[in-house]
Amino acid sequence: MRLYRVSIQRWCGEFVCGRVTKAFHDYWRGRDAASLEAHILAWDAAACDPAAPPARDGDAGPYAWHDFDDVAHVSGALTNNNYIHVEEVTADADAIGGYAVMPGGFAESFEIAAVCAGMPEGFLRTVRQIEVATGVDNPANPVLVCKSLEKGEQAIAIVRDAGQFELGKLQIDTWDFDGDDAVVAIRYAGEELELASETSDGRLMTIYLGDLHDSLVGGNAVASGAHGDAAGGEGGKAPGRLALFLGTLWPSFSRTIAALFSALGLPLFLLAAVSAAKYFGAADLVVVKGLAARILEEQESILRSLYGIVAQYGFRLPPLLVETVIAYASIGNTVLRAEKDDLVAVDTDGQSRWVLLKEAFGKGRVDSLVLAIPKSVRGAFVRLAWPLMALYRLKTPFVVDGPGPSGDIISSSVPRKELKDFAAMVTAAGSWKGQKVYDFRQIVTWHFLIVAGAGYVGAQVLSMVQ
């Protein structure tokens, strides 16, 4: 029985990817890399940037850089610009690692890039891809990536083979960690080997933010024994555009109904429906009579009384203006209810608000403007300035609630053209199952349709009541 020690030498490291808040991403995106690195590598809160928003919802940090790993964490050798070193060994309890080099035995180094083309299929296999797009204005999945590049000997394994070592029998599984191929498993002749590592020297630290695009390749899970946190799942086929559209209908409709029948929404909804019935009657689309006519007469009487009261103070309050204000407030309440789990719910501190305001007015960012407003009055702002929110949602209309690409529960805003890619990313990392997709364009549309429908149907039904 001949024994061989296989090791991948030269470059190795530790690589992590973790989800961060959108506010954190947006704050650091416009700043230099050195400042972000200093903030992440700070030993205590005093050394951090005090104006930076929390990296995680409901938590202020600071954290060790390697704890930002809820998406992925892997340590080990790289196959990029590296060598495979093989040497024949014998068991020796007194030797480091329990094996000593056999004098005169087989020993050779192979440059991975040079030998790869001549190796059988599967010699190098990517079992997971972690792709992060940088420079994204409105990331669907903002993440922090930290890479500690080191130099040394890693991914050490013992091959037990009766004959001569054959490089073609080796199979190496890697994670493509945003351009760095980290070894997670090694097999020889189909048998998975136990991996060990030796010490290494740190050479380079890279820290950056981006939008996560994460997928698995060649299977739904990383092989057992990988030195990392696999994100395997059920996989399956990602939903197409039609399936995604149909999947948005009920969540968007139900959220609109919840807004209309809330404590404040219901009276506004009823008043708006009465006004809609009046205008249907004026357009001869409905013959208003009976109880419906009496309700409209009562509405007119109340509006005239309000006009008289306000006129005493020198103001003009035409009935049409009152109805417009009611309709405007009703839509604002629906928009607020739709936003309550997204922008309205994000915590920000006083120091970061000035930065967000600068970004809001300097780059025309509506989301930054909303986040800059204190949370206690943010709801009132959204109600009053809902047309701004509508403009923002034309570009980023979707909010996905449910399991994200790493399996954790998220509430992510997704741009109009990226929902299909987002669904494919989640499917590749696990499965598209249990997610709710809200379309804010539909929510506002449903609001108008329900109010108009209630006015029309209500006028028809109540006209039959004498």
C-alpha positions as CSV (number, residue, x, y, z in Angstrom):
1,M,0.0,0.0,0.0
2,R,1.5,3.3,-1.1
3,L,0.6,6.5,0.5
4,Y,0.7,10.0,-1.0
5,R,0.3,13.4,0.6
6,V,-1.5,15.8,-1.8
7,S,-1.5,19.5,-1.0
8,I,-2.5,22.6,-2.8
9,Q,0.2,25.2,-2.3
10,R,0.9,28.9,-2.6
11,W,-2.4,30.8,-2.4
12,C,-5.2,30.2,0.1
13,G,-7.5,32.3,2.3
14,E,-10.8,32.8,4.2
15,F,-13.8,34.2,2.3
16,V,-17.1,35.4,3.8
17,C,-20.3,36.9,2.3
18,G,-23.0,38.3,4.5
19,R,-26.2,40.2,4.1
20,V,-26.3,43.9,5.2
21,T,-29.1,46.5,5.3
22,K,-29.7,48.6,2.3
23,A,-29.0,51.8,4.3
24,F,-25.6,50.4,5.2
25,H,-24.9,49.5,1.6
26,D,-26.0,52.9,0.3
27,Y,-24.0,54.8,3.0
28,W,-20.7,53.1,2.1
29,R,-21.2,52.8,-1.6
30,G,-20.2,56.4,-2.1
31,R,-17.1,56.2,0.2
32,D,-13.6,55.0,-0.4
33,A,-12.6,51.4,0.1
34,A,-10.1,52.3,2.8
35,S,-12.8,53.8,5.1
36,L,-15.0,50.8,4.7
37,E,-12.1,48.5,5.5
38,A,-11.2,50.5,8.6
39,H,-14.9,50.4,9.8
40,I,-15.2,46.6,9.3
41,L,-11.8,45.8,10.8
42,A,-12.2,48.1,13.8
43,W,-11.7,46.3,17.1
44,D,-14.3,48.3,19.0
45,A,-17.2,50.7,18.4
46,A,-15.0,53.8,19.1
47,A,-13.0,53.1,16.0
48,C,-16.0,52.7,13.8
49,D,-17.7,55.5,11.7
50,P,-20.3,56.8,14.1
51,A,-22.5,58.0,11.2
52,A,-22.7,54.6,9.5
53,P,-26.2,52.9,9.6
54,P,-26.4,49.5,11.3
55,A,-25.1,46.7,9.1
56,R,-27.9,44.4,10.3
57,D,-31.5,45.2,11.1
58,G,-32.0,45.9,14.8
59,D,-28.3,45.5,15.6
60,A,-25.6,48.2,15.8
61,G,-22.4,46.0,15.8
62,P,-19.5,46.2,15.5
63,Y,-18.7,42.7,14.3
64,A,-15.6,40.7,13.4
65,W,-15.2,40.7,9.7
66,H,-15.5,36.9,9.5
67,D,-18.9,37.0,11.2
68,F,-20.5,38.5,8.1
69,D,-21.1,35.0,6.8
70,D,-24.9,34.3,6.8
71,V,-24.7,33.8,3.0
72,A,-21.4,31.9,2.7
73,H,-18.1,31.2,4.5
74,V,-15.3,29.1,3.2
75,S,-11.6,28.7,4.2
76,G,-8.9,26.8,2.3
77,A,-6.7,26.7,-0.8
78,L,-7.4,28.4,-4.1
79,T,-7.0,26.8,-7.5
80,N,-6.3,30.2,-9.1
81,N,-2.5,30.5,-9.9
82,N,-1.7,27.5,-7.7
83,Y,0.2,24.2,-7.6
84,I,-0.7,20.7,-6.6
85,H,2.2,19.1,-4.8
86,V,2.3,15.3,-4.4
87,E,4.8,13.4,-2.4
88,E,5.0,9.8,-1.3
89,V,4.9,9.3,2.5
90,T,5.0,6.7,5.2
91,A,3.1,6.6,8.5
92,D,5.2,8.0,11.3
93,A,3.6,8.9,14.6
94,D,6.5,11.3,15.5
95,A,6.3,13.3,12.2
96,I,4.2,16.4,11.8
97,G,0.7,15.3,10.7
98,G,1.6,11.6,11.4
99,Y,3.4,11.1,8.0
100,A,7.0,11.4,7.0
101,V,8.4,11.9,3.4
102,M,9.6,8.6,1.9
103,P,13.3,9.0,0.9
104,G,13.5,8.5,-2.9
105,G,9.8,8.2,-3.2
106,F,7.4,9.9,-5.7
107,A,7.4,13.7,-5.5
108,E,6.2,16.2,-8.1
109,S,4.4,19.5,-8.4
110,F,1.8,20.3,-11.0
111,E,0.8,23.8,-12.1
112,I,-3.0,23.7,-12.1
113,A,-3.5,26.0,-15.0
114,A,-1.0,24.1,-17.1
115,V,-2.3,20.6,-16.5
116,C,-6.0,21.3,-16.4
117,A,-6.7,21.1,-20.2
118,G,-5.3,17.5,-20.4
119,M,-7.2,16.2,-17.4
120,P,-10.5,14.2,-17.6
121,E,-13.9,16.0,-17.2
122,G,-14.6,16.8,-13.6
123,F,-10.9,17.3,-12.6
124,L,-12.0,20.8,-11.5
125,R,-15.7,21.2,-10.8
126,T,-17.4,24.3,-9.6
127,V,-20.2,23.3,-7.2
128,R,-21.3,26.7,-6.1
129,Q,-21.0,30.2,-7.6
130,I,-21.2,33.3,-5.4
131,E,-21.5,36.3,-7.7
132,V,-21.7,39.8,-6.4
133,A,-22.3,42.8,-8.7
134,T,-20.7,46.0,-7.5
135,G,-21.8,49.6,-8.3
136,V,-25.5,48.7,-8.2
137,D,-27.8,51.7,-7.5
138,N,-30.6,49.7,-5.8
139,P,-29.4,46.2,-4.9
140,A,-32.0,43.5,-4.4
141,N,-29.7,41.7,-2.0
142,P,-27.1,44.0,-0.5
143,V,-24.1,42.0,0.9
144,L,-20.7,42.6,2.3
145,V,-17.8,40.4,0.9
146,C,-14.6,40.0,2.9
147,K,-11.6,38.1,1.5
148,S,-8.5,37.4,3.5
149,L,-5.9,36.2,1.0
150,E,-3.0,34.2,2.5
151,K,0.1,32.3,1.3
152,G,0.8,28.8,2.5
153,E,0.0,25.1,2.2
154,Q,-3.7,24.2,2.4
155,A,-6.2,21.4,1.4
156,I,-3.9,18.6,2.5
157,A,-5.1,15.0,2.0
158,I,-3.7,11.5,2.2
159,V,-4.2,9.2,-0.8
160,R,-4.1,5.5,0.0
161,D,-3.4,3.8,-3.3
162,A,-1.8,0.4,-4.2
163,G,-0.1,1.7,-7.3
164,Q,1.5,4.7,-8.9
165,F,-0.1,8.0,-8.3
166,E,-2.2,9.3,-11.3
167,L,-3.1,12.9,-11.4
168,G,-6.1,12.2,-13.7
169,K,-7.8,10.3,-10.9
170,L,-7.9,13.5,-8.8
171,Q,-11.1,15.5,-8.6
172,I,-11.3,18.9,-7.0
173,D,-14.5,20.7,-6.1
174,T,-14.5,24.4,-5.6
175,W,-16.7,27.4,-4.8
176,D,-16.3,30.2,-7.2
177,F,-16.3,32.9,-4.6
178,D,-16.8,35.9,-6.8
179,G,-13.7,35.1,-8.9
180,D,-11.7,33.2,-6.3
181,D,-12.0,29.4,-6.7
182,A,-11.8,28.0,-3.1
183,V,-11.3,24.2,-2.7
184,V,-14.1,22.6,-0.7
185,A,-13.5,18.9,-1.4
186,I,-10.9,16.6,-3.0
187,R,-11.5,13.0,-4.3
188,Y,-9.2,10.4,-5.6
189,A,-10.5,7.6,-7.8
190,G,-14.0,8.6,-6.7
191,E,-13.3,8.4,-2.9
192,E,-13.6,11.7,-1.0
193,L,-10.5,12.5,1.1
194,E,-10.3,14.1,4.5
195,L,-8.9,17.6,4.3
196,A,-6.5,19.3,6.7
197,S,-4.6,22.5,6.5
198,E,-1.4,24.1,7.8
199,T,-0.5,27.6,8.9
200,S,-0.4,30.4,6.4
201,D,0.7,34.0,6.3
202,G,-1.9,36.8,5.7
203,R,-1.0,38.9,2.6
204,L,-4.1,40.9,1.5
205,M,-7.5,41.9,2.8
206,T,-10.3,42.8,0.4
207,I,-13.6,44.2,1.5
208,Y,-16.4,45.4,-0.7
209,L,-20.2,45.7,-1.0
210,G,-22.5,44.7,-3.8
211,D,-25.7,42.9,-5.0
212,L,-25.7,39.2,-4.5
213,H,-26.3,36.8,-7.4
214,D,-25.7,33.4,-5.9
215,S,-26.2,30.0,-7.6
216,L,-25.2,26.4,-7.4
217,V,-23.7,24.5,-10.3
218,G,-23.5,20.8,-10.9
219,G,-25.9,19.8,-8.1
220,N,-28.1,21.2,-5.4
221,A,-25.6,20.9,-2.5
222,V,-21.9,21.1,-1.9
223,A,-20.2,17.8,-1.3
224,S,-20.1,16.6,2.3
225,G,-16.8,17.4,4.0
226,A,-16.5,20.8,2.5
227,H,-14.8,23.4,4.6
228,G,-17.7,25.8,4.4
229,D,-21.3,26.4,4.9
230,A,-23.2,25.0,2.0
231,A,-26.5,26.5,1.0
232,G,-28.0,23.5,-0.7
233,G,-31.7,23.2,-1.2
234,E,-34.5,21.7,-3.2
235,G,-33.5,23.4,-6.4
236,G,-36.1,22.9,-9.2
237,K,-37.1,25.0,-12.0
238,A,-37.3,28.8,-11.6
239,P,-40.7,30.4,-12.3
240,G,-41.1,32.2,-15.6
241,R,-42.4,35.7,-16.2
242,L,-46.0,34.6,-16.4
243,A,-45.8,32.5,-13.2
244,L,-44.2,35.5,-11.4
245,F,-46.9,37.9,-12.6
246,L,-49.7,35.6,-11.6
247,G,-48.0,35.1,-8.2
248,T,-48.1,38.9,-7.6
249,L,-51.9,39.2,-8.1
250,W,-53.2,37.8,-4.8
251,P,-50.5,39.3,-2.4
252,S,-50.9,42.7,-4.0
253,F,-54.8,42.5,-3.9
254,S,-54.8,41.3,-0.3
255,R,-52.5,44.0,0.8
256,T,-54.7,46.6,-0.8
257,I,-57.8,45.2,0.9
258,A,-55.9,45.2,4.3
259,A,-55.1,48.9,3.7
260,L,-58.7,49.9,2.7
261,F,-60.2,48.1,5.7
262,S,-57.8,49.4,8.3
263,A,-58.9,51.8,11.1
264,L,-58.1,54.9,9.1
265,G,-58.5,53.4,5.7
266,L,-62.1,52.3,6.0
267,P,-63.8,55.8,6.6
268,L,-61.6,57.3,3.8
269,F,-62.5,54.4,1.5
270,L,-66.3,54.9,2.2
271,L,-66.1,58.6,1.6
272,A,-64.1,58.1,-1.6
273,A,-66.6,55.5,-2.8
274,V,-69.5,57.9,-2.2
275,S,-67.8,60.6,-4.3
276,A,-67.2,58.0,-7.0
277,A,-70.9,57.1,-7.0
278,K,-71.8,60.8,-7.4
279,Y,-69.5,61.2,-10.4
280,F,-70.8,58.0,-12.0
281,G,-74.3,59.5,-11.6
282,A,-73.2,62.8,-13.1
283,A,-71.8,61.0,-16.1
284,D,-75.1,59.1,-16.5
285,L,-73.3,55.8,-16.0
286,V,-75.6,55.1,-13.0
287,V,-79.2,56.2,-12.4
288,V,-79.0,57.4,-8.8
289,K,-82.2,57.2,-6.8
290,G,-83.7,55.9,-3.6
291,L,-81.3,55.5,-0.7
292,A,-78.3,56.2,-2.9
293,A,-79.7,59.6,-3.8
294,R,-80.4,60.4,-0.1
295,I,-76.8,59.5,0.8
296,L,-75.5,61.8,-1.9
297,E,-77.8,64.6,-0.7
298,E,-76.5,64.2,2.8
299,Q,-72.9,64.3,1.6
300,E,-73.7,67.6,-0.3
301,S,-75.3,69.0,2.8
302,I,-72.2,68.2,5.0
303,L,-69.8,69.6,2.4
304,R,-71.8,72.9,2.2
305,S,-71.8,73.1,6.0
306,L,-68.0,72.7,6.0
307,Y,-67.7,75.3,3.3
308,G,-69.7,77.8,5.4
309,I,-67.7,77.2,8.5
310,V,-64.3,77.7,6.7
311,A,-65.6,80.7,4.8
312,Q,-66.1,82.5,8.2
313,Y,-62.3,82.5,8.5
314,G,-61.7,83.9,5.0
315,F,-60.9,80.6,3.3
316,R,-62.5,79.0,0.3
317,L,-63.2,75.3,0.5
318,P,-65.0,74.1,-2.6
319,P,-66.7,70.7,-2.3
320,L,-64.5,69.3,-5.1
321,L,-61.4,70.2,-3.1
322,V,-62.7,68.3,-0.1
323,E,-63.4,65.3,-2.2
324,T,-59.9,65.5,-3.8
325,V,-58.3,65.7,-0.4
326,I,-60.2,62.6,0.8
327,A,-59.2,60.6,-2.3
328,Y,-55.6,61.8,-1.9
329,A,-55.5,60.8,1.7
330,S,-57.1,57.4,0.9
331,I,-54.4,56.6,-1.6
332,G,-51.7,57.8,0.8
333,N,-53.0,55.4,3.5
334,T,-52.8,52.5,1.1
335,V,-49.3,53.4,0.0
336,L,-48.2,53.6,3.6
337,R,-49.7,50.2,4.5
338,A,-47.9,48.8,1.5
339,E,-44.5,50.3,2.5
340,K,-44.8,49.6,6.3
341,D,-42.6,46.4,6.1
342,D,-40.0,48.0,3.8
343,L,-38.7,51.6,3.9
344,V,-41.0,52.7,6.7
345,A,-39.7,50.0,9.1
346,V,-35.9,50.7,8.7
347,D,-34.2,52.1,11.7
348,T,-31.7,55.0,11.2
349,D,-29.9,57.2,13.6
350,G,-29.5,61.0,13.7
351,Q,-25.9,61.1,12.4
352,S,-26.6,59.1,9.3
353,R,-29.7,61.3,8.3
354,W,-27.5,64.1,7.1
355,V,-25.7,61.7,4.8
356,L,-28.9,60.3,3.5
357,L,-30.3,63.7,2.9
358,K,-27.2,64.7,0.9
359,E,-27.6,61.5,-1.1
360,A,-31.3,62.1,-1.6
361,F,-31.0,65.6,-3.0
362,G,-27.6,65.0,-4.7
363,K,-28.6,61.9,-6.5
364,G,-32.4,62.2,-6.5
365,R,-32.8,59.1,-4.3
366,V,-36.4,58.9,-3.0
367,D,-35.6,55.9,-0.8
368,S,-32.7,57.8,0.9
369,L,-35.1,60.8,1.5
370,V,-37.6,58.5,3.3
371,L,-34.9,56.8,5.4
372,A,-33.5,60.3,6.4
373,I,-36.8,61.2,8.0
374,P,-37.2,60.1,11.7
375,K,-39.1,56.9,11.9
376,S,-41.7,58.4,14.2
377,V,-43.0,60.8,11.5
378,R,-42.0,58.7,8.4
379,G,-45.5,57.3,8.1
380,A,-47.1,60.8,7.9
381,F,-44.6,61.8,5.3
382,V,-45.4,58.8,3.1
383,R,-49.1,59.5,3.4
384,L,-48.6,63.1,2.3
385,A,-45.9,62.5,-0.3
386,W,-47.2,59.3,-1.8
387,P,-46.7,60.5,-5.4
388,L,-42.9,60.5,-4.7
389,M,-43.2,56.9,-3.5
390,A,-45.2,56.0,-6.6
391,L,-42.4,57.4,-8.8
392,Y,-39.8,55.5,-6.9
393,R,-41.8,52.3,-7.2
394,L,-42.1,52.6,-11.0
395,K,-38.4,51.6,-11.1
396,T,-38.4,49.2,-8.2
397,P,-42.0,48.0,-7.9
398,F,-41.5,44.6,-6.4
399,V,-41.0,43.6,-2.8
400,V,-40.2,39.9,-2.1
401,D,-41.0,38.6,1.4
402,G,-39.9,35.1,2.4
403,P,-36.8,32.9,2.1
404,G,-34.0,34.6,0.2
405,P,-31.0,33.1,-1.6
406,S,-29.3,32.1,1.6
407,G,-32.4,30.6,3.2
408,D,-33.0,33.4,5.7
409,I,-36.3,35.4,5.7
410,I,-35.9,38.7,3.9
411,S,-38.0,41.6,2.6
412,S,-36.1,42.8,-0.5
413,S,-37.0,45.5,-3.0
414,V,-36.4,44.2,-6.5
415,P,-36.1,46.4,-9.6
416,R,-38.6,46.0,-12.5
417,K,-36.2,44.1,-14.8
418,E,-34.6,41.9,-12.2
419,L,-37.4,39.9,-10.7
420,K,-36.9,36.9,-13.0
421,D,-33.2,36.9,-12.3
422,F,-33.9,37.2,-8.5
423,A,-36.3,34.2,-8.6
424,A,-33.7,32.2,-10.6
425,M,-31.0,33.0,-8.0
426,V,-33.3,31.9,-5.1
427,T,-34.3,28.7,-6.9
428,A,-30.6,27.8,-7.6
429,A,-29.7,28.4,-3.9
430,G,-32.7,26.5,-2.6
431,S,-36.2,26.7,-4.0
432,W,-38.7,29.3,-5.0
433,K,-41.3,28.3,-2.4
434,G,-43.0,30.3,0.3
435,Q,-42.2,33.8,-1.2
436,K,-44.8,36.5,-1.5
437,V,-44.2,39.1,-4.2
438,Y,-45.9,42.4,-3.9
439,D,-46.2,44.7,-6.9
440,F,-46.7,48.3,-5.8
441,R,-48.0,49.3,-9.2
442,Q,-50.8,46.8,-8.8
443,I,-51.5,47.9,-5.2
444,V,-52.2,51.5,-6.4
445,T,-54.2,50.2,-9.4
446,W,-56.2,47.8,-7.2
447,H,-57.0,50.8,-4.9
448,F,-58.6,52.8,-7.8
449,L,-60.5,49.8,-9.1
450,I,-61.9,48.8,-5.7
451,V,-62.9,52.4,-4.9
452,A,-64.5,52.9,-8.3
453,G,-66.1,49.5,-8.2
454,A,-67.5,50.1,-4.7
455,G,-69.0,53.4,-5.8
456,Y,-70.6,51.9,-8.9
457,V,-71.9,48.8,-7.3
458,G,-73.0,50.6,-4.2
459,A,-74.9,53.2,-6.2
460,Q,-76.7,50.4,-8.2
461,V,-77.6,48.4,-5.1
462,L,-78.6,51.4,-2.9
463,S,-80.7,52.9,-5.7
464,M,-83.0,49.8,-5.4
465,V,-83.6,50.6,-1.7
466,Q,-86.5,53.1,-1.3
